[in-house]
């Protein structure tokens, strides 16, 4: 099992220097990845200070050498695939192949989409997400691409240079479990990063709930003819340091979970760097 830290792109983390320091300390403390949220408005009534996640990831890339970097998650449905493909490929080259793209619809839909005149029809957003992911995969190939979907059009384009990672930057798809549609989508890609934990307290999901998720994902992978290919299952929450943390995550690894993501509980500390840095320095719950 590998271990990541996940932080929002708002509050104190919106300061690029702070985010770079989080990345540097996470790498020094032995964490395997740093993931950042991708909001443009968030819960807009809260009036957060918000930074562009791609600029934050650039600062982290320049401050580190080994730790993987990515988003959790990018709402692909509100992005132009051509722009997103360039951003992710460029960062993958800057980092020497350390990028991960977390993808999903994104929430809250009203604040993140309707605030800017976009649709809130989740059926339409799901179609745009699927077409956007397919377009990214095609563009990262480095081959000539012509694609005409319902929402995305590409007319005889070659995107070079390609990402370092082949055949593509790993795509982890998020969504609320036990909703099955987003996890069916995830099973077609490289990993699943479901929202399962109690976000108010950071409590990790029950083992029985994770077992059900893992079985569902494995079944979907088999149906898609992908059972023999690597696939990440990413579960998060808050963990204590030391032996207690290992006691929490070890049963998850036994079920087939490949990543633990340390998340900030939704509360007064959300957006504050000091509690995150304190947990980072205690180190990941290694098994």
ZAMARGU-4260 file (C-alpha; in steps of 0.2 Angstrom, whole numbers, plus 5000, padded with zeros to 4 digits):
<rodrens>
0) 5000/5000/5000 | 5006/5018/4996 | 5001/5033/5005 | 4996/5051/5000 | 4991/5067/5008
5) 4976/5076/5001 | 4973/5095/5003 | 4961/5108/4996 | 4966/5121/4984 | 4959/5135/4995
10) 4962/5143/5012 | 4980/5143/5017 | 4985/5130/5004 | 4980/5143/4991 | 4997/5152/4994
15) 5009/5144/4982 | 5023/5145/4994 | 5013/5135/5007 | 5008/5122/4995 | 5026/5119/4989
20) 5031/5118/5008 | 5018/5105/5010 | 5025/5095/4996 | 5043/5096/5001 | 5039/5090/5019
25) 5028/5076/5013 | 5042/5070/5002 | 5054/5071/5017 | 5042/5062/5028 | 5041/5047/5017
30) 5023/5050/5009 | 5021/5044/4991 | 5010/5057/4984 | 5002/5074/4987 | 4984/5077/4979
35) 4975/5093/4978 | 4957/5098/4975 | 4951/5107/4960 | 4938/5120/4964 | 4935/5136/4955
40) 4921/5142/4967 | 4919/5129/4980 | 4905/5132/4992 | 4904/5150/4985 | 4895/5157/5001
45) 4911/5153/5011 | 4921/5166/5000 | 4937/5155/5001 | 4953/5161/4994 | 4956/5149/4980
50) 4971/5145/4969 | 4973/5136/4952 | 4978/5118/4956 | 4989/5117/4941 | 5000/5132/4947
55) 5000/5124/4964 | 5006/5107/4957 | 5019/5117/4947 | 5026/5124/4963 | 5026/5107/4971
60) 5035/5099/4956 | 5049/5111/4957 | 5050/5108/4976 | 5051/5089/4975 | 5060/5075/4966
65) 5051/5059/4970 | 5034/5061/4977 | 5019/5059/4965 | 5007/5074/4962 | 4990/5075/4956
70) 4972/5081/4958 | 4957/5074/4968 | 4947/5077/4958 | 4947/5088/4942 | 4929/5091/4935
75) 4933/5086/4917 | 4916/5091/4912 | 4919/5109/4915 | 4936/5109/4906 | 4941/5109/4888
80) 4950/5093/4885 | 4963/5101/4874 | 4969/5113/4887 | 4968/5099/4901 | 4978/5087/4890
85) 4992/5100/4888 | 4992/5105/4906 | 4994/5087/4912 | 5006/5082/4899 | 5017/5097/4903
90) 5017/5093/4921 | 5021/5075/4918 | 5036/5080/4909 | 5041/5093/4922 | 5040/5080/4935
95) 5048/5066/4925 | 5032/5055/4925 | 5025/5058/4942 | 5008/5065/4938 | 4991/5057/4942
100) 4974/5064/4936 | 4960/5062/4947 | 4944/5065/4937 | 4925/5066/4941 | 4910/5077/4940
105) 4915/5088/4954 | 4904/5096/4968 | 4895/5107/4972 | 4887/5106/4955 | 4877/5122/4957
110) 4891/5133/4963 | 4904/5125/4952 | 4894/5125/4936 | 4878/5135/4937 | 4888/5150/4944
115) 4896/5152/4927 | 4881/5149/4916 | 4884/5130/4914 | 4872/5116/4915 | 4868/5107/4931
120) 4861/5092/4922 | 4871/5078/4929 | 4867/5067/4914 | 4874/5079/4902 | 4889/5082/4913
125) 4892/5063/4914 | 4892/5062/4895 | 4905/5077/4894 | 4916/5068/4907 | 4916/5052/4897
130) 4920/5061/4881 | 4933/5072/4889 | 4942/5057/4896 | 4942/5048/4880 | 4948/5064/4871
135) 4963/5065/4884 | 4968/5047/4881 | 4968/5050/4862 | 4977/5066/4863 | 4991/5059/4875
140) 4994/5045/4862 | 5004/5057/4851 | 4996/5050/4836 | 4984/5059/4824 | 4967/5061/4832
145) 4950/5064/4824 | 4935/5062/4836 | 4918/5068/4835 | 4907/5065/4850 | 4891/5074/4856
150) 4901/5087/4866 | 4919/5085/4861 | 4926/5088/4843 | 4944/5085/4838 | 4949/5087/4820
155) 4965/5080/4814 | 4977/5085/4828 | 4993/5078/4834 | 4998/5083/4852 | 5017/5082/4855
160) 5026/5080/4866 | 5017/5065/4874 | 5017/5063/4893 | 5032/5053/4900 | 5021/5040/4907
165) 5014/5027/4894 | 5002/5024/4888 | 4995/5038/4898 | 4995/5048/4914 | 4986/5037/4926
170) 4967/5042/4928 | 4959/5039/4944 | 4940/5042/4943 | 4930/5048/4958 | 4912/5047/4964
175) 4901/5044/4978 | 4900/5026/4984 | 4888/5017/4985 | 4883/5025/4968 | 4888/5012/4956
180) 4889/5023/4939 | 4904/5032/4944 | 4913/5016/4950 | 4908/5008/4933 | 4917/5022/4925
185) 4932/5021/4936 | 4934/5002/4932 | 4937/5007/4914 | 4952/5018/4918 | 4967/5016/4930
190) 4960/5018/4947 | 4945/5022/4958 | 4945/5036/4971 | 4928/5035/4979 | 4921/5047/4992
195) 4916/5036/5006 | 4923/5043/5023 | 4913/5053/5035 | 4919/5070/5029 | 4914/5079/5045
200) 4925/5068/5056 | 4937/5060/5043 | 4932/5043/5050 | 4938/5029/5038 | 4925/5018/5029
205) 4920/5002/5037 | 4929/4986/5031 | 4913/4978/5026 | 4909/4993/5015 | 4926/4993/5007
210) 4925/4974/5004 | 4909/4977/4994 | 4917/4991/4984 | 4932/4980/4980 | 4921/4966/4974
215) 4911/4977/4963 | 4926/4985/4955 | 4934/4968/4952 | 4918/4962/4944 | 4917/4977/4933
220) 4935/4975/4928 | 4932/4957/4923 | 4917/4962/4913 | 4928/4975/4903 | 4942/4962/4900
225) 4954/4971/4911 | 4955/4960/4926 | 4974/4956/4923 | 4979/4974/4922 | 4985/4985/4936
230) 4971/4995/4945 | 4972/5007/4960 | 4959/5007/4973 | 4961/5023/4983 | 4953/5025/5001
235) 4955/5040/5012 | 4951/5047/5029 | 4961/5052/5044 | 4973/5040/5052 | 4984/5041/5068
240) 5002/5039/5067 | 5012/5024/5072 | 5005/5007/5076 | 4988/5013/5077 | 4988/5019/5059
245) 4995/5003/5053 | 4981/4994/5062 | 4968/5005/5053 | 4976/5003/5035 | 4982/4985/5036
250) 4965/4977/5034 | 4962/4988/5019 | 4978/4982/5011 | 4972/4964/5014 | 4956/4968/5004
255) 4966/4975/4989 | 4966/4993/4993 | 4982/5000/4985 | 4983/5018/4991 | 4978/5027/5008
260) 4974/5045/5006 | 4976/5056/5022 | 4962/5069/5021 | 4958/5084/5032 | 4941/5083/5040
265) 4928/5095/5035 | 4928/5107/5049 | 4937/5122/5057 | 4954/5116/5051 | 4949/5114/5033
270) 4960/5126/5024 | 4973/5127/5038 | 4991/5121/5034 | 4997/5118/5052 | 4987/5103/5057
275) 4991/5095/5040 | 5010/5098/5042 | 5009/5091/5059 | 5001/5075/5053 | 5013/5074/5038
280) 5029/5075/5049 | 5022/5060/5059 | 5024/5050/5043 | 5012/5038/5034 | 5004/5023/5042
285) 5016/5011/5034 | 5012/4993/5035
</rodrens>
